[in-house]
Amino acid sequence: MVLSFKKSLDILIKSKEFKKWKETSKESYLANGFLMLNSDYKENLDNLEWQIDFYSPNKDLMTSFFIKGGNISSKEGQKILKEEDVVIEELKLDKLKISLKDALAKIEKKYPRDAPNKVIIILQFVKVPVWNISFLTSSFNLLNVNIDAEKGNIIKESMKPLFEKF
């Protein structure tokens, strides 16, 4: 059982798989965490299966680690869809003060009528640590909210229809 991003990362860093990979990827650093949840996510917040990504600035490639029920797998050498001048910043854990549970509660309170069918979560560093959370709602909207993971304030938010009207 994995309770939080920090605990998942701790399990990963202590693993044989990660230590072996890190020997040949010393320049790589923590870039982000990723989750995709179903509509029953509230029942499963204590059992999350994170994807944790490390970025190699030398190779401009990402390595993803998947933590599922204590098992760890990885996928190396992934190209990144980004514009050339975009810098992938290191995710600094000492700045992470707001939990995923608190970030989700903030969104649910502000948007109580927009129940999600799917929830996409990215924890990343863009000038500050950010919970980038998207709800694919039952009313066919995409709600995207960025929450400062250090201070808890909403940085930006948008609601767009998934389908354009003809």
Summary of the structure (lengths in Angstrom):
residues: 166
radius of gyration: 16.5
end to end distance: 46.1
largest distance: 54.4
contacts: 462
relative contact order: 0.16
helix: 22%
strand: 41%
